[in-house]
């Protein structure tokens, strides 16, 4: 009888160690999602910070494109008005922020198209430098979004595999959503 008690105790200890290990891995994977979100958010902010400089240069040359300029300024203001707490991110917060970023990206595309329609803007050295920075920021956003989606997929796969899925609901780990490209 004493041997059965000792064997049960050892089995429970092993199960406990495995459970703690699985929990820690889930927490680490989820943490990497939020860390990658912060990397992507940094790139989004770099892009948004370029908008006022580009608008200033454009306003010096073009007077009849005010609606395009107003739309990009409004989209940038919308992005900057959203404040997220990185330690308490929810999927809803991320979607709201990302949707605002998606709108800004589309408005920036319209702004770049407008720049390409005006020969004097296409030749402005300062604007060319800002445009190159903006295109670089867009490329970095694409890379960071891809990395974010990879982290989310890695986490989601891990939490839904057996036996991890048994701990998922116990410890309230939830599926995360990937971000679509715009």
SETIKE-495585 format. One record per atom (N, C-alpha, C, CB): x negated, y, z. Coordinates in steps of 0.001 Angstrom, whole numbers, padded with zeros to 6 digits, always signed. Glycine has a CB too. Example, Ala and Ser with C-alpha at 12.3 -4.5 7.8 and 13.67 -1.06 7.14 Angstrom:
% SETIKE-495585
-013190-005690+007800 -012300-004500+007800 -013200-003300+007800 -011308-004473+009046 -012850-002250+007080 -013670-001060+007140 -012900+000030+007870 -014084-000598+005725 
This chain:
% SETIKE-495585
-000828-001189+000000 +000000+000000+000000 -000870+001249+000000 +000940+000000+001205 -001942+001184+000740 -002830+002335+000846 -003507+002621-000495 -003886+002098+001937 -003808+001560-001265 -004422+001732-002572 -003452+002401-003542 -004883+000383-003126 -002193+002085-003465 -001194+002715-004342 -001095+004200-004014 +000199+002027-004189 -001116+004568-002778 -001070+005971-002380 -002277+006731-002882 -000979+006090-000875 -003429+006131-002770 -004662+006776-003246 -004636+006913-004773 -005911+005964-002800 -004185+005889-005477 -004102+005919-006946 -003103+006988-007391 -003688+004525-007507 -001985+007073-006703 -000983+008095-007034 -001553+009486-006819 +000290+007908-006187 -002262+009647-005715 -002886+010940-005419 -003882+011325-006508 -003589+010899-004051 -004700+010387-006946 -005701+010639-007986 -005010+010991-009312 -006625+009399-008166 -003951+010256-009635 -003201+010544-010868 -002591+011943-010795 -002087+009481-011098 -002035+012306-009659 -001451+013649-009506 -002522+014737-009625 -000731+013770-008146 -003675+014493-009062 -004785+015458-009172 -005184+015609-010635 -006012+015003-008317 -005306+014507-011366 -005680+014559-012782 -004616+015307-013583 -005873+013132-013349 -003358+015001-013338 -002263+015701-014028 -002297+017191-013704 -000891+015099-013629 -002560+017504-012451 -002658+018916-012046 -003794+019633-012759 -002855+019021-010537 -004935+018994-012853 -006097+019592-013536 -005783+019799-015019 -007362+018691-013372 -005181+018797-015646 -004811+018915-017059 -003786+020038-017234 -004242+017570-017594 -002799+020099-016336 -001783+021156-016403 -002387+022545-016276 -000747+020953-015316 -003310+022709-015337 -003976+024003-015155 -004789+024353-016397 -004889+023981-013903 -005469+023368-016939 -006268+023581-018140 -005382+024006-019319 -007050+022305-018493 -004264+023323-019492 -003328+023662-020575 -002757+025060-020361 -002181+022622-020656 -002377+025376-019138 -001843+026706-018826 -002872+027788-019157 -001437+026793-017334 -004102+027575-018727 -005156+028561-018981 -005399+028752-020474 -006453+028135-018296 -005362+027671-021229 -005540+027780-022676 -004395+028580-023295 -005624+026380-023319 -003167+028309-022869 -002022+029073-023373 -002170+030555-023042 -000709+028529-022784 -002564+030828-021808 -002736+032229-021388 -003856+032900-022183 -003041+032308-019874 -004940+032190-022426 -006043+032746-023217 -005612+033010-024654 -007246+031797-023199 -004895+032058-025248 -004438+032241-026626 -003467+033415-026730 -003771+030959-027143 -002577+033529-025755 -001633+034654-025774 -002382+035969-025560 -000537+034473-024685 -003360+035950-024682 -004172+037146-024461 -004911+037566-025723 -005167+036906-023337 -005352+036597-026503 -006057+036939-027746 -005123+037602-028748 -006683+035686-028368 -003840+037289-028678 -002858+037965-029540 -002805+039444-029184 -001446+037319-029398 -002706+039742-027907 -002609+041137-027478 -003916+041885-027720 -002229+041211-025999 -005035+041203-027578 -006329+041823-027880 -006411+042167-029366 -007495+040884-027477 -005977+041249-030207 -005992+041503-031648 -005001+042607-032002 -005662+040216-032430 -003880+042661-031300 -002924+043755-031519 -003604+045101-031265 -001679+043593-030599 -004376+045184-030200 -005075+046433-029885 -006072+046796-030987 -005802+046315-028534 -006740+045807-031555 -007655+046070-032676 -006893+046636-033864 -008400+044780-033090 -005742+046045-034149 -004935+046514-035271 -004377+047905-034984 -003789+045529-035562 -003950+048124-033762 -003406+049424-033368 -004473+050519-033525 -002891+049374-031904 -005715+050205-033204 -006812+051147-033373 -006951+051548-034840 -008127+050541-032855 -006853+050579-035732 -006950+050880-037168 -005749+051695-037639 -007056+049579-037985 -004568+051382-037112 -003391+052180-037445 -003606+053634-037033 -002132+051605-036760 -004168+053841-035848 -004381+055202-035353 -005406+055940-036204 -004836+055175-033890 -006460+055247-036625 -007451+055875-037499 -006797+056360-038792 -008594+054889-037817 -005905+055542-039326 -005192+055926-040552 -004317+057145-040295 -004331+054753-041076 -003564+057109-039220 -002660+058226-038904 -003425+059522-038679 -001824+057900-037664 -004617+059420-038107 -005418+060618-037836 -005920+061290-039111 -006596+060260-036956 -005963+060564-040210 -006416+061142-041476 -005331+061987-042157 -006867+060034-042416 -004082+061708-041831 -002969+062372-042521 -003020+063895-042428 -001661+061885-041956 -003206+064511-041260 -003212+065982-041217 -004300+066622-042083 -003386+066441-039794 -005479+065992-042129 -006560+066538-042956 -006203+066463-044440 -007875+065781-042690 -005634+065351-044846 -005230+065197-046244 -004142+066209-046592 -004734+063759-046514 -003178+066370-045704 -002080+067312-045945 -002621+068731-046072 -001035+067238-044808 -003565+069093-045229 -004152+070448-045301 -004784+070717-046666 -005209+070631-044197 -005549+069759-047159 -006201+069923-048456 -005148+070004-049569 -007185+068753-048722 -004157+069152-049514 -003121+069134-050556 -002357+070450-050584 -002146+067964-050330 -002017+070970-049418 -001236+072212-049353 -001967+073388-050001 -000910+072549-047901 -003285+073344-050023 -004057+074413-050672 -003865+074422-052179 -005534+074264-050349 -003535+073270-052761 -003480+073148-054213 -002071+072974-054774 -004318+071998-054639 -001210+072349-054023 +000093+071969-054559 +001205+072579-053705 +000233+070427-054617 +002076+073307-054346 +003188+073934-053629 +004513+073202-053868 +003322+075393-054050 +004638+072528-055010 +005930+071949-055395 +006120+070501-054934 +006080+072013-056891 +005260+069990-054094 +005362+068605-053620 +005686+068536-052126 +004058+067858-053902 +006337+069557-051625 +006626+069627-050189 +007436+068433-049665 +007373+070902-049890 +008423+067916-050421 +009162+066751-049883 +008266+065544-049598 +010251+066339-050859 +007300+065285-050464 +006386+064156-050246 +005550+064405-048996 +005465+063939-051480 +005065+065630-048863 +004254+066005-047699 +005080+065894-046419 +003703+067444-047858 +006320+066397-046476 +007193+066344-045292 +007476+064903-044869 +008516+067073-045572 +007670+064019-045837 +007977+062617-045510 +006797+061941-044815 +008350+061836-046785 +005574+062209-045291 +004416+061572-044666 +004181+062152-043275 +003159+061751-045542 +004417+063450-043109 +004264+064068-041783 +005303+063506-040812 +004399+065611-041878 +006537+063361-041273 +007599+062804-040424 +007265+061369-040017 +008961+062846-041159 +006790+060583-040978 +006430+059186-040680 +005276+059124-039677 +006043+058435-041978 +004292+060001-039840 +003162+060026-038900 +003638+060434-037507 +002060+060996-039395 +004493+061451-037430 +005019+061878-036134 +005803+060757-035463 +005907+063112-036298 +006537+059996-036263 +007298+058863-035724 +006358+057823-035121 +008167+058218-036827 +005271+057529-035818 +004282+056570-035312 +003669+057075-034012 +003177+056320-036362 +003300+058343-033999 +002632+058897-032818 +003567+059046-031623 +002031+060240-033152 +004863+059043-031855 +005805+059185-030740 +006016+057868-029991 +007143+059704-031251 +005610+056774-030596 +005802+055461-029968 +004595+055163-029082 +005996+054336-031047 +004840+054996-027808 +003780+054686-026844 +004007+053273-026307 +003752+055733-025674 +003012+052434-026502 +003109+051054-026045 +002146+050807-024900 +002829+050081-027193 +002578+049997-023965 +001714+049561-022874 +001132+048209-023267 +002497+049476-021509 -000169+048155-023560 -000763+046903-024041 -000593+045733-023080 -002222+047110-024304 -000421+046006-021811 -000271+044921-020840 +001152+044399-020761 -000710+045384-019476 +002099+045160-021311 +003506+044753-021261 +004147+044779-022635 +004283+045654-020316 +003430+044332-023636 +003973+044325-024997 +005056+043260-025124 +002851+044079-026034 +006135+043652-025742 +007169+042679-026085 +007221+042582-027603 +008570+043084-025488 +007820+041527-028089 +007975+041361-029530 +008785+042526-030097 +008658+040006-029858 +009786+042973-029367 +010608+044095-029831 +009774+045370-029954 +011791+044327-028872 +008897+045622-028972 +008010+046793-029034 +007092+046715-030250 +007169+046903-027745 +006515+045551-030453 +005592+045367-031572 +006329+045577-032895 +004948+043957-031527 +007526+045026-033020 +008288+045191-034263 +008640+046651-034503 +009565+044347-034225 +009065+047354-033463 +009410+048767-033604 +008186+049559-034066 +009953+049334-032266 +007059+049330-033424 +005823+050035-033768 +005380+049675-035183 +004709+049699-032758 +005418+048398-035491 +004975+047944-036802 +005881+048473-037906 +004928+046423-036846 +007193+048523-037661 +008112+049083-038656 +007796+050552-038918 +009572+048930-038189 +007484+051297-037864 +007099+052704-038037 +005791+052790-038824 +006950+053412-036656 +004860+051893-038553 +003606+051867-039294 +003844+051507-040754 +002631+050876-038659 +004757+050587-040984 +005098+050196-042352 +005660+051389-043125 +006114+049034-042345 +006522+052160-042488 +007074+053360-043116 +005963+054354-043427 +008135+054010-042206 +005056+054561-042480 +003931+055471-042724 +003094+054972-043894 +003053+055610-041458 +002839+053694-043950 +002066+053130-045065 +002725+053400-046409 +001888+051631-044876 +004035+053240-046471 +004765+053502-047717 +004712+054980-048091 +006224+053049-047587 +004842+055846-047099 +004773+057292-047368 +003362+057709-047802 +005195+058091-046113 +002361+057065-047247 +000982+057345-047667 +000788+056902-049119 -000041+056624-046734 +001374+055759-049487 +001305+055327-050883 +001925+056385-051796 +002021+053969-051070 +003080+056936-051403 +003720+057996-052192 +002813+059219-052290 +005075+058390-051571 +002151+059538-051185 +001244+060687-051165 +000068+060451-052122 +000728+060948-049724 -000476+059244-052106 -001592+058930-053010 -001156+058974-054473 -002170+057546-052682 +000059+058510-054743 +000590+058610-056110 +000711+060071-056523 +001966+057909-056218 +001181+060912-055598 +001307+062343-055889 -000068+062946-056170 +001991+063084-054713 -001072+062561-055407 -002430+063059-055621 -002903+062690-057027 -003401+062487-054553 -002612+061477-057444 -003048+061012-058755 -002356+061740-059909 -002802+059532-058874 -001211+062353-059636 -000499+063102-060671 -001095+064495-060897 +000970+063229-060298 -001920+064973-059981 -002449+066340-060056 -003960+066297-060299 -002128+067131-058749 -004355+066764-061475 -005769+066731-061862 -006646+067497-060878 -005945+067307-063261 -006192+068679-060438 -007015+069481-059525 -007233+068775-058184 -006363+070847-059291 -006256+067977-057744 -006426+067208-056505 -007384+066037-056715 -005065+066691-056001 -007295+065405-057879 -008158+064256-058155 -009623+064655-058223 -007747+063590-059457 -009889+065936-058427 -011268+066405-058543 -011790+067051-057260 -011375+067390-059679 -010958+067217-056265 -011365+067858-055016 -012229+066892-054198 -010120+068309-054197 -013476+067296-053944 -014433+066414-053275 -013981+066035-051863 -015798+067082-053213 -013500+067000-051100 -013045+066728-049724 -011895+065727-049742 -012604+068043-049017 -010966+065925-050660 -009825+065019-050756 -010273+063624-051201 -008779+065580-051735 -011236+063560-052098 -011757+062258-052525 -012383+061509-051347 -012795+062437-053650 -013103+062234-050489 -013702+061609-049303 -012627+061116-048344 -014633+062599-048583 -011601+061960-048126 -010515+061565-047232 -009733+060382-047802 -009573+062749-046985 -009528+060417-049104 -008809+059314-049763 -009598+058013-049612 -008573+059631-051271 -010917+058078-049772 -011750+056879-049596 -011668+056374-048158 -013220+057178-049971 -011687+057280-047195 -011537+056883-045785 -010187+056223-045548 -011695+058101-044857 -009146+056802-046148 -007796+056269-046000 -007699+054871-046610 -006772+057210-046656 -008269+054703-047780 -008254+053381-048413 -009040+052375-047580 -008836+053457-049838 -010146+052815-046982 -010905+051946-046087 -010088+051545-044865 -012189+052637-045648 -009356+052520-044320 -008496+052232-043164 -007396+051241-043547 -007871+053537-042614 -006825+051408-044729 -005783+050482-045189 -006347+049064-045309 -005202+050947-046550 -007557+048947-045848 -008181+047626-045971 -008441+046999-044604 -009493+047730-046752 -008882+047807-043650 -009123+047288-042295 -007817+046861-041636 -009828+048347-041427 -006734+047591-041895 -005428+047208-041354 -005021+045843-041901 -004353+048272-041699 -005236+045635-043188 -004905+044340-043799 -005696+043224-043124 -005196+044360-045324 -006966+043452-042888 -007820+042449-042238 -007345+042187-040811 -009298+042911-042232 -007079+043257-040059 -006650+043092-038662 -005276+042435-038574 -006624+044450-037947 -004381+042746-039518 -003058+042106-039533 -003212+040612-039812 -002132+042766-040600 -004112+040258-040759 -004350+038852-041052 -004888+038135-039806 -005337+038705-042235 -005828+038768-039119 -006384+038175-037893 -005306+038040-036818 -007557+039028-037362 -004454+039053-036697 -003359+038995-035734 -002465+037789-036040 -002533+040312-035761 -002078+037645-037309 -001209+036529-037694 -001883+035190-037440 -000817+036640-039165 -003190+035115-037660 -003923+033879-037365 -003862+033553-035873 -005390+034000-037820 -004049+034573-035032 -003985+034363-033575 -002586+033905-033158 -004366+035664-032818 -001575+034535-033732 -000193+034159-033412 +000071+032720-033837 +000811+035114-034101 -000341+032361-035038 -000115+030992-035510 -000855+029967-034656 -000550+030860-036966 -002074+030297-034266 -002853+029397-033416 -002137+029188-032075 -004282+029963-033187 -001673+030274-031469 -000948+030211-030201 +000345+029398-030366 -000628+031641-029687 +001144+029738-031384 +002426+029058-031584 +002237+027564-031801 +003168+029665-032772 +001238+027190-032588 +000968+025768-032804 +000603+025076-031496 -000159+025585-033828 -000198+025731-030687 -000647+025128-029437 +000515+024923-028455 -001726+025999-028795 +001359+025934-028313 +002406+025815-027286 +003512+024836-027675 +003015+027175-027013 +003630+024512-028961 +004693+023593-029367 +004225+022162-029560 +005315+024074-030630 +002926+021902-029364 +002420+020532-029448 +002645+019822-028119 +000914+020518-029824 +002880+018526-028213 +003016+017710-027010 +001621+017462-026444 +003753+016359-027316 +001403+017532-025181 +002299+017746-024048 +002428+019217-023653 +001817+016950-022866 +001794+020100-024434 +001817+021520-024093 +003242+022067-024042 +000993+022313-025098 +004098+021549-024936 +005473+022050-024977 +006230+021785-023676 +006217+021418-026138 +005791+020824-022897 +006431+020576-021602 +006153+021721-020617 +005937+019239-021012 +004964+022316-020752 +004586+023422-019869 +005069+024780-020382 +003079+023451-019700 +005338+024852-021675 +005726+026123-022303 +006935+026742-021610 +006034+025910-023790 +007980+025970-021449 +009188+026524-020824 +009025+026691-019317 +010388+025628-021114 +008254+025808-018693 +008038+025910-017245 +007360+027238-016906 +007181+024719-016733 +006381+027617-017717 +005626+028842-017444 +006078+030026-018293 +004158+028596-017674 +007201+029866-018990 +007842+030956-019742 +006970+031506-020880 +008194+032086-018794 +006231+030636-021542 +005516+031054-022743 +006504+031042-023895 +004287+030127-023038 +006521+032120-024666 +007474+032260-025766 +006732+032326-027093 +008350+033516-025576 +007424+031914-028128 +006888+032003-029485 +006694+033483-029840 +007841+031296-030516 +005615+033785-030547 +005371+035140-031052 +005616+035152-032557 +003916+035617-030721 +005951+036299-033075 +006234+036452-034499 +005014+037026-035211 +007467+037359-034718 +004808+036549-036434 +003758+037128-037262 +004290+038413-037903 +003277+036112-038353 +003389+039206-038424 +003762+040471-039058 +003719+040312-040560 +002830+041618-038609 +004759+040783-041196 +004785+040700-042655 +003930+041818-043237 +006241+040785-043195 +003431+041586-044408 +002654+042625-045094 +003612+043588-045772 +001668+042004-046133 +003210+044837-045839 +004050+045793-046577 +003352+046195-047843 +004371+047038-045727 
